[in-house]
Amino acid sequence: MATEARPSETAVDLAIEGMTCASCANRIERKLNKLDGVTATVNFATEKAHVLAPAGTDAAVLIDTVEQAGYAAHLPAPPGGDTEDEPAGRTHEPTDALRRRLLISVALTVPVIAMAMVPALQFDYWQWLSLTLASPVVVWGALPFHRAAWANLKHGTATMDTLVSIGVLAAFGWSIYALFWGAAGVTGMTHPFTFTIERMDGTANIYLEAAAGVTTFILAGRYFEARSKRQAGAALRALLELGAKDATVLRDGVETLVPIDALTVGDEFVVRPGEKVATDGIVVAGRSAVDASMLTGEATPVEVRAGDPVTGATVNAGGRLVVRATRVGADTRLARIGRLVEDAQAGKAKAQRLADRISGVFVPIVIAIAVGSLGFWLGTGQPASMALTAAVSVLIIACPCALGLATPTALLVGTGRGAQLGILIKGPEALEHTRAVDTVVLDKTGTVTTGVMTLQAVHVPPGETDDEVLAVAAALEAASEHPIARAVVRAAPAPVGAVDDFAAVPGLGVRGVVGGRAVTVGRPSLLDEAAMPLPDELRAALAEAQHRGQTPIAVGWDGAARGVLVVSDEVKPTSCEAIARLRDLGLRPIMLTGDNEHAARFVAAQVGIDEVIADVLPAQKVDAVRHLQADGRAVAMVGDGVNDAAALATADLGIAMGTGTDAAIEAADLTLVSGDLSTVVDAIKLSRRTLSTIKANLFWAFAYNVAALPLAAAGLLNPMLAGAAMALSSVFVVSNSLRLRSFRPQKGY
Ligand SMILES: Nc1ncnc2c1ncn2[C@@H]1O[C@H](COP(=O)(O)OP(=O)(O)OP(=O)(O)O)[C@@H](O)[C@H]1O
């Protein structure tokens, strides 16, 4: 997850060009971090740098620093703004150039390899034709590697490109020497492969097929890598491009089409059937069904009418709507989703940080091993050709490009696929957290239930009227965001007066002054505290409502309890199945709620949860999670409310409902856009699969390097085969990551 900027800092995102390997990202990161007060994360897969710099830092300084390191940087186009131009103009071009370079190199390399391998093709002096064909490949085909190696050299560093460049040039240089000054150019045939150690003058051997072959294989690896990287990023771009491009604004009854940027908060705009909702807002007129499947993966359109919120980029499936804009530009839900996904993709998993560090020290060590094996074989009296083969193979095989790609590509694809399904994964840490989870703690209201409460009954003692109690309670509750408060306000008979000195007591209720009366609404204990104990008949009504599984709240003012309001909500249609699926996954569901025990058990029984922790205050929710953790459980917490935020952050894995409060979403590791509980299972499964993909990638990339190095140093690997194997390992890692694209939720989409 990318770190948030503090007030004294600014966050700058830069698009970086010219990185060829993960160690380039490391270098840029180190350079930027050397600047005073700067913390930078550079991601090779997304080709972006996320920089936190002291407030007022000029982006030009950062760009300069990147350029000094030998790469190009520029400020990226704003998300949702020029996104159409950006991928078409910028990202395709380097891939096309790379493709041309690759195709020409392939055409020149095939005959070189064929001549070296098939004795029948070795006419007299064939080596000179080989040289003619291989030279452009080694010089021009491998130019990106040479250029990068040169830039590195100037800065006293070495990267993967250094290995490739030295390896290719060494093989080529040797061949030239052998042809012009040795015996290679005069005999009819040489044995190009050195699996067997030849005890003869090494100058009879040339390695042009190796030099050209390595270049071509690595170019191919880079090309496929670049292509896959683009494909992987496409999911996110598709998401950001979902937004409407213009809006039909309604001013003084006249409809005008304006570009989306011209829309401001408070504007009313028209959405005709089939059109996209321009931005987040509240319906002020009309009735329709809105299809939000592109954001939530939820196939069934949702009914909306005046007063209901709608999200930008969703599609109006029914009638004409007039919507008042509440959020525009970077504040919209779509923009926020985009940022969350991008942040997630920019993050680095712990394992990857280790891989980055290793590849940082790896290159010099490899060069040392290469020089060492060259010296060793020469010292033991082997022909120079054999010693050179070993050294070049070491250089080629060691390039741990696959290592650098292991995490970013899997994250890119996994989080991209998640975004399509309405599962927002905050970063690699979130993935690591899903691994061990064995217990899922679920908040009740808004998570297992719809969170839309309705007033069921009003009980008043003699001398009070239902309407008055309700009206006074509603006046106070109008200032609260709680689902209970909304139910009371909705049910109130007439508009009621304003409230002064409003105070919410989390998990207990609300207090304030309405029309000169000091009013308290909430749990009976809150009224007890205010010396307004409930009379017996109200206590009886309260107990009865609780037994029915409902939520009663007490109302009192001026020193006396005035009534009991009973509210309840319904279980979400998908909750029951979701709990069953959580159990299938081996997870233990527990309900944790601030509501009364009876109401909690009533709901729990409907969805198949048998463990209930009820009557907990918001602060105690954290304690409950800690308790479970102290028992050795790895806890996932699913919640939606402000009162859940601390528990979400405390849990090993916090999962927020996208329909919930911002506080909950900020605190969570995963956000489920749809607010559908059954997505929890998919989210855990997708996260686990992404994590295991990362691990498999890292394992294979590492195992390959570790296993192949000694073989190469022993002179048992031909440089060309080393090049092919190296390229294949990168391609393997990237395609393994791409398999995450096929992740399918169990059902319902
Ligand atoms: N605005 C309010 N008006 C009336 N009662 C309230 C209000 N806020 C809280 N309460 C009382 O406090 C109790 C606990 O509230 P809290 O917000 O902690 O949990 P909840 O949201 O109802 O349930 P959950 O923890 O499952 O989300 C409620 O059941 C209610 O009795």
The ligand as an SDF file (V2000), in Angstrom:
LIG
                    3D

 31 33  0  0  0  0  0  0  0  0999 V2000
  -28.1460    7.2290   17.0570 N   0  0  0  0  0  0  0  0  0  0  0  0
  -28.6120    6.3130   17.9100 C   0  0  0  0  0  0  0  0  0  0  0  0
  -29.8880    6.3580   18.2720 N   0  0  0  0  0  0  0  0  0  0  0  0
  -30.3790    5.4530   19.1190 C   0  0  0  0  0  0  0  0  0  0  0  0
  -29.6810    4.4590   19.6490 N   0  0  0  0  0  0  0  0  0  0  0  0
  -28.4050    4.3550   19.3450 C   0  0  0  0  0  0  0  0  0  0  0  0
  -27.7990    5.2640   18.4480 C   0  0  0  0  0  0  0  0  0  0  0  0
  -26.5100    4.9130   18.3140 N   0  0  0  0  0  0  0  0  0  0  0  0
  -26.3340    3.8110   19.0600 C   0  0  0  0  0  0  0  0  0  0  0  0
  -27.4430    3.4740   19.6990 N   0  0  0  0  0  0  0  0  0  0  0  0
  -27.6460    2.3550   20.6340 C   0  0  0  0  0  0  0  0  0  0  0  0
  -26.4130    1.6970   20.8160 O   0  0  0  0  0  0  0  0  0  0  0  0
  -26.4940    0.3530   20.3650 C   0  0  0  0  0  0  0  0  0  0  0  0
  -25.1860   -0.0640   19.7510 C   0  0  0  0  0  0  0  0  0  0  0  0
  -24.8980    0.7480   18.6500 O   0  0  0  0  0  0  0  0  0  0  0  0
  -23.6520    0.4550   17.7310 P   0  0  0  0  0  0  0  0  0  0  0  0
  -23.6140    1.5470   16.7390 O   0  0  0  0  0  0  0  0  0  0  0  0
  -22.4610    0.2100   18.5630 O   0  0  0  0  0  0  0  0  0  0  0  0
  -24.0140   -0.9410   17.0620 O   0  0  0  0  0  0  0  0  0  0  0  0
  -24.9160   -1.2270   15.8050 P   0  0  0  0  0  0  0  0  0  0  0  0
  -24.4360   -0.4160   14.6630 O   0  0  0  0  0  0  0  0  0  0  0  0
  -26.3600   -1.0890   16.1600 O   0  0  0  0  0  0  0  0  0  0  0  0
  -24.6520   -2.7580   15.5450 O   0  0  0  0  0  0  0  0  0  0  0  0
  -23.3950   -3.3800   14.8270 P   0  0  0  0  0  0  0  0  0  0  0  0
  -22.3170   -3.3310   15.8490 O   0  0  0  0  0  0  0  0  0  0  0  0
  -23.8420   -4.7420   14.5070 O   0  0  0  0  0  0  0  0  0  0  0  0
  -23.1220   -2.5590   13.6110 O   0  0  0  0  0  0  0  0  0  0  0  0
  -27.6360    0.3140   19.4110 C   0  0  0  0  0  0  0  0  0  0  0  0
  -28.2200   -0.9620   19.3350 O   0  0  0  0  0  0  0  0  0  0  0  0
  -28.5830    1.3090   20.0990 C   0  0  0  0  0  0  0  0  0  0  0  0
  -29.2360    0.7150   21.1530 O   0  0  0  0  0  0  0  0  0  0  0  0
  1  2  1  0
  2  3  1  0
  2  7  2  0
  3  4  2  0
  4  5  1  0
  5  6  2  0
  6  7  1  0
  6 10  1  0
  7  8  1  0
  8  9  2  0
  9 10  1  0
 10 11  1  0
 11 12  1  0
 11 30  1  0
 12 13  1  0
 13 14  1  0
 13 28  1  0
 14 15  1  0
 15 16  1  0
 16 17  2  0
 16 18  1  0
 16 19  1  0
 19 20  1  0
 20 21  2  0
 20 22  1  0
 20 23  1  0
 23 24  1  0
 24 25  2  0
 24 26  1  0
 24 27  1  0
 28 29  1  0
 28 30  1  0
 30 31  1  0
M  END
$$$$
